[in-house]
Amino acid sequence: MFERYWLFAAFCFIAVVILVRLVLRERVTLQASLSLLLLLGLMSFVALFPNVASRLAQTMGFTLASNFFFAAGIGALMLLHVHSLVTLSRVELRSITLTQELAILREKLDQLSEKS
């Protein structure tokens, strides 16, 4: 059984290495990549131990393990997307606030330079 999934586990490992390199080069923040690293780790676990995942799928009521994997994958990707949306919204609001503060500071600086 292990022979069938080693390629998928290797793919997950390569993705982890690429993501760690991006974090080390400061292209991606560690906070943003932790959930993806966790997802890749879980996928590697499933690839290396498919019997455990199949038993978990049957315990949760799925008749086919593939249905469980698709449902879990879609749920994990949905959570990653929501996390990205929250982060993007925070950055957008912070950008708007900083732009407004910069405009206020420029106006004050212009007023001070006109008085001189």
Summary of the structure (lengths in Angstrom):
residues: 116
radius of gyration: 23.2
end to end distance: 81.3
largest distance: 81.3
contacts: 270
relative contact order: 0.08
helix: 89%
strand: 0%
